Amino acid sequence: MTVLLKIADGADRLVRIVGEAMAWTALAMVLLIAFNVIARYLFSYGVVGLQEMEWHLMAVGALFGMPYALNRGEEVRVDVLYGSFSPRAKRMVDAFGALCLGVISLLIAWLALGFVAQSHALGESSADPGGLPYRWILKAAIPTAFLLLGLQAFARFVFDIAALAGHRPPSPTES
């Protein structure tokens, strides 16, 4: 169990570091939108590639926000029945949910690899004149983010199982 906990702690740290780094995409997006608006309305200047970059940054922020939200314990929960469960029952539900999320996330990451490979093989780029090339780079964020989500879910699963077995007290970010 100690080895699994060390691996889970490492995955937890990795997701936190990546999430904190990717949070800067929100600032980049706000600055880019401000530039595009000012350039368009004050100088009648607009670039399709910069407008596309806005939604690219939004997509990356949302994709990498999922594993980070789970890392910080900020995921959305439905509390209809869960709130009345005992702490042990909650932990069991959390462990089962984390296991399911991990499996589904890794499946999505695996399936998305073909999507990225196809985009790369086709040399896919924006259909708009002046749009961004190399669309596969943006699409590569899908399997990467879901891989991180799967890692974080399995880390949560290990933490929950360890807590159920009495090997680890729950941390403040865990339920």
C-alpha positions as CSV (number, residue, x, y, z in Angstrom):
1,M,0.0,0.0,0.0
2,T,2.9,2.4,0.7
3,V,4.2,2.1,-2.8
4,L,0.7,2.8,-4.2
5,L,0.3,5.8,-2.0
6,K,3.7,7.2,-3.1
7,I,2.7,6.7,-6.8
8,A,-0.7,8.3,-6.1
9,D,0.9,11.3,-4.3
10,G,3.2,11.7,-7.3
11,A,0.3,11.7,-9.7
12,D,-1.6,14.1,-7.4
13,R,1.4,16.5,-7.4
14,L,1.8,16.2,-11.2
15,V,-1.8,17.1,-11.8
16,R,-1.6,20.0,-9.4
17,I,1.5,21.4,-11.1
18,V,0.0,21.0,-14.6
19,G,-3.3,22.5,-13.5
20,E,-1.6,25.6,-11.9
21,A,0.5,26.1,-15.1
22,M,-2.5,25.7,-17.4
23,A,-4.5,28.2,-15.3
24,W,-2.4,30.9,-17.0
25,T,-4.3,30.2,-20.2
26,A,-7.2,32.1,-18.7
27,L,-5.1,35.2,-18.4
28,A,-3.7,34.7,-21.9
29,M,-7.3,34.3,-23.2
30,V,-8.5,37.5,-21.5
31,L,-5.6,39.5,-22.8
32,L,-6.0,38.1,-26.3
33,I,-9.7,38.9,-26.3
34,A,-9.0,42.4,-25.1
35,F,-6.4,42.9,-27.8
36,N,-8.8,41.6,-30.5
37,V,-11.6,43.8,-29.4
38,I,-9.5,46.9,-29.2
39,A,-7.8,46.2,-32.5
40,R,-11.1,45.5,-34.2
41,Y,-13.1,48.5,-32.9
42,L,-10.4,51.2,-32.6
43,F,-8.1,50.2,-35.6
44,S,-10.4,48.2,-37.8
45,Y,-7.8,45.4,-37.6
46,G,-8.6,41.7,-37.2
47,V,-6.8,38.5,-37.7
48,V,-8.7,35.2,-38.0
49,G,-5.8,33.3,-36.4
50,L,-6.0,35.4,-33.3
51,Q,-9.7,34.9,-33.0
52,E,-9.3,31.1,-33.4
53,M,-6.6,31.2,-30.7
54,E,-9.3,32.5,-28.3
55,W,-11.2,29.3,-28.5
56,H,-8.1,27.2,-28.6
57,L,-7.1,28.7,-25.2
58,M,-10.6,28.2,-23.9
59,A,-10.6,24.5,-24.9
60,V,-7.2,23.9,-23.3
61,G,-8.2,25.6,-20.1
62,A,-11.4,23.6,-19.9
63,L,-9.8,20.3,-20.7
64,F,-7.0,20.7,-18.2
65,G,-9.4,22.2,-15.7
66,M,-11.1,18.9,-15.2
67,P,-8.2,17.0,-13.6
68,Y,-7.3,20.1,-11.6
69,A,-10.8,20.4,-10.2
70,L,-10.8,16.8,-9.2
71,N,-7.3,17.3,-7.7
72,R,-8.5,20.2,-5.6
73,G,-11.8,18.5,-4.5
74,E,-13.9,21.0,-6.5
75,E,-15.7,18.5,-8.7
76,V,-19.5,18.7,-8.9
77,R,-21.4,16.3,-6.7
78,V,-25.0,15.4,-6.5
79,D,-25.8,15.4,-2.8
80,V,-29.4,14.0,-2.8
81,L,-28.5,10.7,-1.1
82,Y,-24.8,11.1,-0.5
83,G,-25.2,13.8,2.2
84,S,-27.0,11.3,4.5
85,F,-24.4,8.5,4.1
86,S,-22.0,7.6,6.8
87,P,-18.4,8.7,6.3
88,R,-17.4,5.1,5.4
89,A,-20.2,4.8,2.9
90,K,-19.2,8.1,1.4
91,R,-15.7,6.9,1.1
92,M,-16.9,3.7,-0.6
93,V,-19.0,5.7,-3.1
94,D,-16.1,8.0,-3.8
95,A,-13.7,5.0,-4.4
96,F,-16.2,3.4,-6.8
97,G,-16.8,6.7,-8.6
98,A,-13.1,7.4,-8.9
99,L,-12.5,3.9,-10.3
100,C,-15.2,4.4,-12.9
101,L,-14.0,7.9,-13.8
102,G,-10.4,6.6,-14.1
103,V,-11.4,3.8,-16.5
104,I,-13.7,6.0,-18.6
105,S,-11.0,8.7,-18.8
106,L,-8.3,6.4,-19.9
107,L,-10.7,4.9,-22.5
108,I,-11.4,8.4,-23.9
109,A,-7.7,9.2,-23.9
110,W,-7.0,6.0,-25.8
111,L,-9.8,6.5,-28.4
112,A,-8.8,10.2,-28.9
113,L,-5.3,9.2,-30.0
114,G,-6.7,8.0,-33.3
115,F,-8.5,11.3,-33.7
116,V,-5.2,13.2,-33.2
117,A,-3.3,10.8,-35.5
118,Q,-5.8,11.3,-38.2
119,S,-5.7,15.1,-37.9
120,H,-1.9,15.0,-38.0
121,A,-1.8,12.6,-41.1
122,L,-4.3,14.9,-42.9
123,G,-2.3,18.0,-42.1
124,E,-5.5,19.4,-40.8
125,S,-5.7,23.2,-40.4
126,S,-8.3,25.9,-40.1
127,A,-10.8,26.1,-43.0
128,D,-10.7,29.8,-42.7
129,P,-8.2,31.9,-44.7
130,G,-5.6,33.2,-42.2
131,G,-6.7,30.6,-39.7
132,L,-4.3,28.5,-37.5
133,P,-2.4,25.5,-39.0
134,Y,-1.6,22.3,-37.2
135,R,-5.0,21.7,-35.7
136,W,-3.7,18.3,-34.4
137,I,-1.8,20.2,-31.7
138,L,-5.0,21.4,-30.2
139,K,-6.6,18.0,-30.6
140,A,-3.6,16.4,-28.8
141,A,-4.8,18.2,-25.7
142,I,-7.8,15.9,-25.5
143,P,-6.0,12.6,-24.8
144,T,-3.4,14.4,-22.7
145,A,-6.0,16.0,-20.4
146,F,-8.0,12.8,-20.2
147,L,-4.9,10.9,-19.3
148,L,-4.3,13.4,-16.5
149,L,-7.9,13.0,-15.4
150,G,-7.5,9.2,-15.3
151,L,-4.3,9.5,-13.3
152,Q,-6.0,11.9,-10.8
153,A,-9.0,9.6,-10.6
154,F,-6.8,6.6,-9.8
155,A,-4.9,8.6,-7.3
156,R,-8.2,9.4,-5.6
157,F,-9.2,5.8,-5.8
158,V,-5.9,4.7,-4.0
159,F,-6.4,7.5,-1.4
160,D,-10.0,6.3,-0.7
161,I,-9.0,2.6,-0.5
162,A,-6.1,3.5,1.8
163,A,-8.5,5.6,4.1
164,L,-11.0,2.7,4.1
165,A,-8.2,0.3,5.1
166,G,-7.1,2.7,7.9
167,H,-3.7,3.4,6.2
168,R,-4.2,7.1,5.5
169,P,-6.4,9.8,7.0
170,P,-8.4,11.8,4.4
171,S,-6.9,15.1,3.3
172,P,-8.9,18.4,3.4
173,T,-9.4,18.3,-0.4
174,E,-10.9,14.8,-0.2
175,S,-14.5,14.2,0.8
